[in-house]
Amino acid sequence: MSIRHGLLALLERGPRYGSQLRTEFESRTGSTWPLNVGQVYTTLARLERDGLVAPDGEDAAGHTLYAITDTGRAELREWYERPVDRANPPRDELSIKLAMAVGAPGVDIRAVIQSQRHATIRAMQDYTRLKATALAAVESGRSGERDDVAWLLVLEQLIFQTEAEARWLDHCEARLVRLSLPADRRAAAPEPPQAAAETPAPHTTRARTARTRRA
C-alpha cells in the first residue's frame, strides 16, 4: 500500500493537515487500511524532504497545513500511469503458513486449509453484504460522493481477492491429496485445477457456502 501516493492524491484537492489526511484516507478506503497520525506525519516529513509537499501556513485552529508542489503533482501523475510492480510481491501470511506447515511434525495441513476456508468464506459473505449496501446507495442516487464510489471499488477488489483465495485453497487441498497417493495411482490421477482457472460458476460458490454454513 502506498501511503505516500495516497496522501499526495488527497493533497491535490487542496491543502490539508495530518489528522485531516488520515480521516480522508480512511473514508476513501472504508477504513480497510487504517492509519495512525504518526504514520501520516512521518510520511509528510519524507514528502517535504523530497520536495513533493511544502508547508502552507496554518488553519484557524493552528494546524500546520501542507500543499502539494509541482514536483509532487508530476510524481502523482507518474504513479497513476505506472502499473503496480508484481516482481516483488508483498509477503502473504497465509502462503507462508502453508509453506511452513508442509511436513511440519504434528501439523494437519488439511485441517489448516479447512479452517482458513471457513474464515475466507465468512469474509466473502461479509464483503458481499457490504457491497450490496454500498451499491444500493450509489445506484439509488442517494450517494454520488467519490468516497462512496471508491469504497465500492475497494469492496469489489476484496471480494475478488477472497474468491481467488478460496480457489487457491481448493487447489492446495487437491494437490496434497494427489501427492499422498502411491506413485502408480498418482500418475493416473488428474492434476488439480490451476489457481488461475476461471471463477467458479455461481451455483458452485453457493454450494460451497452452504457446506461452510452447515459445518
C-alpha positions as CSV (number, residue, x, y, z in Angstrom):
1,M,0.0,0.0,0.0
2,S,1.4,3.4,-1.0
3,I,0.6,5.8,1.8
4,R,3.0,8.2,0.2
5,H,1.0,8.5,-3.0
6,G,-2.3,8.2,-1.3
7,L,-1.5,11.4,0.7
8,L,-0.3,13.1,-2.5
9,A,-3.7,12.3,-4.1
10,L,-5.6,13.8,-1.2
11,L,-3.4,16.9,-1.2
12,E,-4.0,17.5,-4.8
13,R,-7.5,18.5,-3.8
14,G,-6.1,21.3,-1.6
15,P,-4.0,21.9,1.5
16,R,-4.7,19.6,4.4
17,Y,-3.2,18.9,7.9
18,G,-2.2,15.5,9.3
19,S,-5.3,14.4,11.1
20,Q,-7.5,15.6,8.2
21,L,-5.5,13.5,5.8
22,R,-5.8,10.4,8.0
23,T,-9.6,10.9,8.2
24,E,-10.0,11.4,4.5
25,F,-7.7,8.4,3.6
26,E,-9.8,6.1,5.8
27,S,-13.0,7.5,4.5
28,R,-11.9,6.9,0.9
29,T,-10.9,3.3,1.6
30,G,-13.6,2.4,4.1
31,S,-11.0,2.1,6.9
32,T,-9.8,-1.0,5.2
33,W,-6.2,0.1,5.8
34,P,-6.3,2.3,9.0
35,L,-3.5,4.8,9.6
36,N,-2.3,6.4,12.7
37,V,-1.3,10.1,12.9
38,G,2.3,9.2,13.4
39,Q,2.4,7.4,10.1
40,V,0.8,10.4,8.4
41,Y,3.3,12.9,9.8
42,T,6.3,10.7,9.2
43,T,5.2,10.4,5.6
44,L,4.6,14.1,5.3
45,A,8.1,14.8,6.6
46,R,9.6,12.5,3.9
47,L,7.4,14.1,1.2
48,E,8.6,17.5,2.3
49,R,12.2,16.3,2.3
50,D,11.8,15.1,-1.3
51,G,10.2,18.4,-2.4
52,L,6.8,16.8,-3.1
53,V,4.9,18.8,-0.5
54,A,5.5,22.0,1.3
55,P,4.1,23.7,4.5
56,D,1.3,26.1,3.6
57,G,0.6,28.1,6.7
58,E,-1.9,27.2,9.4
59,D,-5.7,26.9,9.6
60,A,-7.8,28.8,12.1
61,A,-7.2,26.2,14.8
62,G,-3.4,26.4,14.4
63,H,-2.9,23.1,12.4
64,T,0.0,23.2,10.1
65,L,-1.2,22.8,6.5
66,Y,0.6,21.0,3.7
67,A,0.3,21.6,0.0
68,I,1.4,19.5,-3.0
69,T,4.2,21.0,-5.1
70,D,4.5,20.9,-8.9
71,T,7.1,18.1,-8.4
72,G,4.6,16.3,-6.2
73,R,1.9,16.6,-9.0
74,A,4.4,15.2,-11.5
75,E,5.1,12.3,-9.1
76,L,1.4,11.6,-8.7
77,R,0.7,11.6,-12.4
78,E,3.6,9.1,-12.9
79,W,2.2,6.9,-10.2
80,Y,-1.3,6.8,-11.8
81,E,0.2,5.9,-15.1
82,R,2.7,3.3,-13.9
83,P,1.5,-0.3,-13.4
84,V,1.8,-1.8,-10.0
85,D,5.1,-3.8,-9.9
86,R,4.4,-7.5,-9.2
87,A,8.1,-8.5,-9.5
88,N,8.4,-8.3,-5.7
89,P,5.0,-9.3,-4.3
90,P,4.3,-8.4,-0.6
91,R,4.7,-11.2,2.0
92,D,1.4,-13.1,2.4
93,E,0.9,-14.7,5.8
94,L,-1.3,-17.5,4.5
95,S,1.1,-18.6,1.9
96,I,4.0,-18.6,4.4
97,K,1.8,-20.5,6.9
98,L,1.0,-23.3,4.4
99,A,4.6,-23.4,3.2
100,M,5.8,-23.9,6.8
101,A,3.1,-26.4,7.6
102,V,4.1,-28.8,4.8
103,G,5.9,-31.6,6.6
104,A,5.8,-29.9,10.0
105,P,5.6,-32.5,12.8
106,G,2.2,-32.7,14.4
107,V,0.5,-30.3,12.0
108,D,-2.5,-31.5,9.9
109,I,-2.2,-29.2,6.9
110,R,-5.6,-30.2,5.6
111,A,-7.1,-29.1,8.9
112,V,-5.2,-25.8,8.5
113,I,-6.7,-25.4,5.0
114,Q,-10.2,-26.2,6.1
115,S,-10.0,-23.7,9.0
116,Q,-8.8,-21.0,6.6
117,R,-11.5,-21.9,4.1
118,H,-14.2,-21.3,6.7
119,A,-12.7,-17.9,7.5
120,T,-12.3,-17.0,3.9
121,I,-16.0,-17.8,3.0
122,R,-17.2,-15.8,6.1
123,A,-15.1,-12.8,4.9
124,M,-16.5,-13.2,1.4
125,Q,-20.1,-13.1,2.8
126,D,-19.3,-10.0,4.9
127,Y,-17.8,-8.2,1.9
128,T,-20.7,-9.1,-0.3
129,R,-23.2,-7.8,2.2
130,L,-21.3,-4.5,2.5
131,K,-21.1,-4.3,-1.3
132,A,-24.9,-4.7,-1.6
133,T,-25.5,-1.8,0.8
134,A,-22.9,0.4,-0.9
135,L,-24.1,-0.4,-4.4
136,A,-27.8,0.3,-3.5
137,A,-26.8,3.7,-2.1
138,V,-24.7,4.6,-5.2
139,E,-27.3,3.4,-7.7
140,S,-30.2,5.0,-6.0
141,G,-28.7,8.4,-6.4
142,R,-28.6,9.0,-2.6
143,S,-24.8,8.8,-2.7
144,G,-22.7,10.2,-5.5
145,E,-19.7,11.1,-3.5
146,R,-16.4,9.9,-4.8
147,D,-15.5,8.4,-1.4
148,D,-18.6,6.1,-1.7
149,V,-17.7,5.0,-5.2
150,A,-14.1,4.5,-4.1
151,W,-15.3,2.3,-1.1
152,L,-17.4,0.2,-3.6
153,L,-14.3,-0.4,-5.7
154,V,-12.3,-1.4,-2.7
155,L,-15.0,-3.8,-1.6
156,E,-15.2,-5.4,-5.0
157,Q,-11.4,-5.9,-5.0
158,L,-11.6,-7.6,-1.6
159,I,-14.4,-9.9,-2.9
160,F,-12.3,-10.9,-6.0
161,Q,-9.3,-11.5,-3.7
162,T,-11.2,-13.7,-1.3
163,E,-12.7,-15.7,-4.2
164,A,-9.2,-16.2,-5.6
165,E,-8.0,-17.3,-2.1
166,A,-10.9,-19.9,-1.8
167,R,-10.0,-21.3,-5.2
168,W,-6.3,-21.5,-4.3
169,L,-7.2,-23.3,-1.0
170,D,-9.2,-25.9,-3.1
171,H,-6.2,-26.3,-5.4
172,C,-3.8,-26.8,-2.4
173,E,-6.0,-29.4,-0.9
174,A,-6.4,-31.3,-4.2
175,R,-2.6,-31.1,-4.7
176,L,-1.9,-32.6,-1.2
177,V,-4.4,-35.4,-1.8
178,R,-2.8,-36.2,-5.1
179,L,0.7,-36.2,-3.6
180,S,-0.4,-38.5,-0.8
181,L,-1.4,-41.2,-3.3
182,P,1.0,-44.1,-4.2
183,A,3.2,-43.3,-7.2
184,D,1.2,-45.6,-9.6
185,R,-2.1,-44.1,-8.6
186,R,-0.7,-40.6,-8.7
187,A,0.4,-41.0,-12.3
188,A,-3.2,-41.9,-13.2
189,A,-4.8,-39.1,-11.1
190,P,-5.8,-35.9,-12.8
191,E,-3.8,-32.7,-12.0
192,P,-5.6,-30.3,-9.6
193,P,-7.2,-27.3,-11.3
194,Q,-4.9,-24.4,-11.7
195,A,-5.3,-21.4,-9.3
196,A,-5.7,-19.1,-12.3
197,A,-8.7,-21.1,-13.7
198,E,-12.0,-19.2,-14.4
199,T,-14.1,-18.1,-11.4
200,P,-16.4,-20.9,-10.4
201,A,-20.0,-20.7,-11.6
202,P,-22.4,-19.1,-9.2
203,H,-24.1,-22.4,-8.2
204,T,-20.7,-23.8,-7.3
205,T,-20.0,-20.9,-5.0
206,R,-23.4,-21.1,-3.4
207,A,-22.9,-24.8,-2.8
208,R,-19.6,-24.3,-1.2
209,T,-21.1,-21.5,1.0
210,A,-23.9,-23.8,2.0
211,R,-21.4,-26.5,3.0
212,T,-19.5,-24.0,5.1
213,R,-22.6,-22.9,6.9
214,R,-23.6,-26.5,7.7
215,A,-20.0,-27.2,9.0
